């Protein structure tokens, strides 16, 4: 039986190039929001947990002293390294590793971030505790990920598991604050935005099981004007578009 880690590596090895092409552009506004909330400075040493193709790590590296990107999928790290070279950034390091047990000593970083990854984690609490462990006192932790009302989550999770079998569970708007409360971050700030997506482009960058792409289309079509999924599916120029709600939280390590 395939383990969850194997499912992640399988999905993101195949997604590495199309994912990078899909998300490397037109998301500058949300990146700017993360940078402002994280208060990145030239003295910061940053860890990007589950860094994927390095989009966030490279954005932060333009301001920080050094950024380390950690991911379990070698193909994603290859894309990250290419992005860094394209941007002539030399203050980055890439490391393949497991996010459940971060391979760093305590208090190694002044800023620890993770974007669009927590919905892939089986043990979100353990991951956040590890992020806190490697963040020094007075440092900051930032997480950005999908967050939905509780009544929408079952339908959304079912859909996402069809589109991406490495999806586990998107946090609800109740679960996200509870998760943060348990690690006692200080001066916590929240922000919210939406990621606008076009269904066919998203499917082209995904690798669902054979035949599930048509099931996904049917689910979206049936949800237009109803919104059981919580993403406001609608037609635009005869194509289905939708908007995934994202919550961003940042807090200080006391």
C-alpha positions in Angstrom: 0.0 0.0 0.0 1.2 3.5 -0.9 2.1 5.6 2.1 1.0 9.2 2.4 4.6 10.4 1.9 4.9 8.3 -1.2 1.6 9.8 -2.5 3.0 13.3 -2.0 6.2 12.6 -3.8 4.4 10.9 -6.6 1.9 13.7 -7.1 4.5 16.5 -6.8 7.1 14.8 -9.0 4.5 14.9 -11.7 3.2 18.3 -10.8 6.6 20.0 -10.5 6.8 21.7 -13.9 3.1 22.4 -14.5 2.6 23.6 -10.8 5.5 25.9 -11.1 4.3 27.4 -14.4 0.8 27.8 -12.9 1.8 29.5 -9.7 5.0 31.4 -10.5 3.0 34.3 -12.0 0.1 36.5 -11.1 0.4 35.8 -7.4 2.6 38.8 -6.5 -0.1 40.5 -4.5 -0.4 37.6 -2.1 3.4 37.2 -1.8 3.6 40.9 -0.9 1.0 40.3 1.8 3.1 37.4 3.3 6.3 39.5 3.2 4.6 42.4 5.0 3.0 40.2 7.6 6.3 38.3 8.2 8.2 41.6 8.5 11.1 40.2 6.6 14.4 42.1 7.2 18.0 41.8 6.0 18.9 40.1 9.3 16.4 37.2 9.0 17.4 33.6 8.6 14.3 31.9 7.1 13.0 28.4 6.8 10.3 27.6 4.2 8.7 24.3 5.2 7.4 22.3 2.3 8.8 24.9 0.0 7.7 23.2 -3.2 9.1 25.0 -6.3 10.6 27.8 -4.2 8.2 30.7 -5.1 7.9 31.9 -1.5 11.5 31.1 -0.6 12.8 33.2 -3.5 10.5 36.1 -2.8 11.7 36.2 0.8 15.3 35.8 -0.2 15.2 39.1 -2.0 14.9 40.7 1.5 16.3 38.2 4.0 19.9 37.3 4.9 19.4 33.6 4.0 16.5 31.3 3.2 16.5 27.5 3.5 13.8 25.6 1.6 12.9 22.2 2.8 10.7 19.8 0.7 10.2 16.0 0.4 10.1 16.0 -3.4 13.4 16.2 -5.3 11.7 17.3 -8.5 10.2 20.3 -6.7 13.6 21.3 -5.3 15.0 21.2 -8.8 12.4 23.7 -9.9 13.2 25.8 -6.8 16.9 25.9 -7.7 16.1 26.9 -11.2 13.9 29.7 -10.0 16.6 31.0 -7.7 19.1 30.9 -10.6 16.7 32.7 -12.8 16.4 35.5 -10.2 20.2 35.5 -9.6 19.7 34.7 -5.9 22.6 33.1 -4.1 21.4 33.3 -0.5 19.3 30.2 -0.6 19.8 26.5 0.4 17.6 23.6 -0.7 17.2 20.5 1.4 15.2 17.3 0.9 13.7 16.2 4.2 10.7 15.3 6.3 8.6 18.1 7.7 7.4 15.9 10.6 10.9 15.9 12.1 12.8 19.0 10.9 16.5 18.3 10.5 17.7 21.4 12.4 18.7 22.2 15.9 16.4 24.2 18.2 16.2 27.9 17.6 17.9 27.7 14.2 15.9 30.4 12.4 14.4 33.8 13.0 11.4 33.2 10.7 9.7 29.9 9.8 7.0 29.9 7.1 4.8 27.5 5.2 2.4 28.3 2.3 -0.3 26.1 0.8 1.1 22.9 2.4 -0.8 22.2 5.7 -3.7 20.6 3.9 -1.2 17.9 2.8 0.0 17.1 6.4 -1.4 14.2 8.3 -0.2 15.6 11.6 -0.6 19.3 11.5 0.0 19.8 15.2 3.3 17.9 15.1 4.5 20.0 12.1 3.6 23.3 13.8 5.4 22.2 17.0 8.5 21.4 15.0 8.3 24.8 13.3 8.1 26.4 16.7 11.1 24.3 18.0 13.4 25.5 15.2 12.3 29.1 15.5 14.3 31.2 18.0 12.7 33.2 20.8 11.5 36.5 19.4 11.2 35.0 16.0 8.1 34.6 13.9 6.0 31.8 12.4 3.8 32.3 9.4 1.3 29.9 7.8 -0.9 30.5 4.8 -3.3 27.8 3.7 -6.9 26.9 2.7 -9.4 27.7 5.4 -13.2 27.1 5.0 -16.3 27.3 7.1 -16.9 23.9 8.9 -20.1 23.2 6.9 -18.1 23.4 3.6 -15.2 21.2 4.6 -16.5 17.7 3.9 -17.5 18.5 0.3 -14.2 20.4 -0.3 -12.0 17.7 1.1 -13.8 15.1 -1.0 -13.3 17.1 -4.2 -9.6 17.9 -3.4 -8.8 14.2 -2.8 -10.2 13.4 -6.2 -8.0 16.2 -7.8 -4.9 15.5 -5.7 -4.7 12.2 -3.8 -2.0 13.7 -1.5 -4.6 16.1 0.0 -5.6 15.1 3.6 -7.8 17.8 5.1 -8.2 21.6 4.8 -8.4 23.3 8.1 -11.7 24.9 9.0 -12.0 28.5 10.2 -12.5 27.0 13.7 -9.6 24.5 13.5 -7.0 27.0 12.3 -7.1 29.3 15.4 -7.2 26.3 17.7 -4.1 24.9 16.1 -2.3 28.2 16.6 -3.5 28.6 20.2 -1.9 25.3 21.2 1.6 26.5 20.4 1.2 29.8 22.4 2.3 32.2 19.7 2.2 35.9 20.8 0.9 39.0 19.0 -1.0 36.8 16.5 -2.3 38.6 13.4 -4.7 37.2 10.7 -5.4 38.1 7.1 -7.6 36.5 4.4 -7.6 36.5 0.7 -8.7 34.3 -2.2 -6.8 32.5 -4.9 -8.6 32.8 -8.2 -8.4 29.6 -10.4 -9.7 28.4 -13.7 -10.7 24.8 -13.5 -9.2 23.4 -16.7 -5.8 25.1 -16.0 -5.9 23.6 -12.6 -6.7 20.1 -13.9 -3.9 20.4 -16.4 -1.4 20.9 -13.5 -2.9 18.0 -11.5 -2.8 14.3 -11.8 -6.1 12.7 -10.5 -6.8 9.0 -11.0 -8.0 8.0 -14.4 -11.5 9.2 -15.0 -11.7 11.5 -11.9 -11.1 14.6 -13.9 -14.6 14.2 -15.4 -16.0 13.6 -11.9 -14.4 16.9 -10.8 -15.9 18.8 -13.7 -19.4 17.4 -12.8 -19.0 18.4 -9.2 -18.1 21.9 -10.1 -20.9 22.2 -12.6 -23.4 21.0 -10.0 -22.1 23.5 -7.5 -22.5 26.6 -9.5 -25.1 28.8 -7.8 -25.2 26.5 -4.7 -21.6 26.7 -3.3 -21.5 23.6 -1.1 -17.7 23.6 -1.8 -17.2 27.1 -0.4 -15.2 28.3 -3.5 -17.9 30.2 -5.4 -17.7 28.3 -8.7 -19.0 30.2 -11.6 -18.8 30.5 -15.4 -16.5 33.1 -16.9 -16.1 33.2 -20.7 -17.8 29.8 -20.8 -15.2 28.2 -18.5 -15.5 27.3 -14.9 -13.7 29.6 -12.4 -13.5 29.5 -8.6 -11.8 31.1 -5.7 -10.1 29.2 -2.9 -10.2 31.0 0.5 -6.8 31.4 2.2 -6.1 32.3 5.8 -2.7 33.8 6.8 -1.6 33.8 10.4 1.7 35.1 11.9 2.8 35.2 15.5 5.9 35.7 17.6 7.6 32.9 19.5 7.8 33.9 23.2 
